[in-house]
Amino acid sequence: MPALPVRPELAGVEPYGAPQLDVPVLLNVNENPFAPSAAVVEEIARRVAEAAHGLNRYPDREFLALRAELAGYLALESGVELTPEQVWAANGSNEVMLHLLQAFGGPGRTALSFAPTYSMYPEYARDTQTRWVAVERASDFSIDPAVARAAIAEHAPSVVLLASPNNPTGTALGLDVVRTVLDAAAEVAGGCVVVVDEAYAEFRRAGTPSALTLLAEHPHLAVTRTMSKAFGMAGARVGYLAAARELVDVLRVVRLPYHLSAVTQAVARAALAHADELMAQVGALRAERDELVAWLRARGLQVADSDANFVMFGVFDNRRTLWQGLLDRGVLIREVGPPGWLRVSVGTPSETAAFKDALVEVAGL
Ligand SMILES: Cc1ncc(COP(=O)(O)O)c(C=O)c1O
């Protein structure tokens, strides 16, 4: 067979993704453990059936009805009023962020973030041939504003990615840090877009603000959100973003035509019509998260502060053995984060109980 002309940076690279194993307790990819109710399932089925009648046609390319409903949801959730044209959506916030890198990254340009952080960021950079720079976070996983300012001045990125709450640490950023980054980005010759990835925003603790409140004053800010986590719609693949209309209009240039299928739009709109009900579980998950953090700390473990629906804990001499021990007991968590740390998603109360029992046994707590 003749050689394939694989781009050198892709040669021998394994596709990204956590192991998808068939075990009883799945706490490894920060999903919402609660399946949609019968009422939500019924509404989705009804709207998909409606959409099915028109599947011979391409879908609404601008999907302004969905964008208006997402804006309505954000107004309720964060008190920030946006026009439909300020909202963008795609197949997961992963695709939204790829659009951002396609539009604002590219050869000769730099994307900068603060590690440890979401492991897909360097992949967006690689796939758009954008140089990738990861600056270390402080030992408590916060970002020192002075370090951020200096790094942006040194590397002159065209995109800065800030996950808040961050994955895998669970830690959120104060708006003072985000403001410092926005100010430093405004000084970059040629411009710099700051992306605040708020995939887990709905799980933030009281008093933790959303960067949506900074949008009105910062045309170079984009805040990404997703329906995969709090909405419990990971399987539907719907992520979205809020930004100035001018920024969104650039994303419309790089998207593939009709990238959001009529079926996806119907599912998203059905879920949004039931936002109240889908969100009802978020409070319970938050309370369970706080209880899990306290439980782990009471057993002498280190636990990063969490504003998300997962908890990063450690520190273990051989985390692989621990991860395997849990798996042997039917509990799948994630071996991710700095050396010695592990990450567990908040599950249903019985899943969390199974995790605790297995951990006590394996770690001898
Ligand atoms: C920080 C962060 N951002 C974005 C995503 C992507 O989510 P989705 O593409 O399902 O919207 C994830 C998924 O785990 C995440 O952890």
The ligand as a Gaussian input file, in Angstrom:
#p B3LYP/6-31G(d) Opt

LIG

0 1
 C      -13.931000      22.250000      30.197000
 C      -14.738000      21.594000      29.123000
 N      -15.085000      22.295000      28.062000
 C      -15.808000      21.756000      27.068000
 C      -16.210000      20.448000      27.097000
 C      -16.911000      19.905000      25.903000
 O      -18.187000      19.570000      26.072000
 P      -19.216000      19.389000      24.873000
 O      -18.454000      19.320000      23.584000
 O      -19.930000      18.129000      25.192000
 O      -20.066000      20.614000      24.919000
 C      -15.872000      19.653000      28.194000
 C      -16.289000      18.239000      28.243000
 O      -16.023000      17.478000      29.085000
 C      -15.117000      20.240000      29.226000
 O      -14.731000      19.520000      30.291000

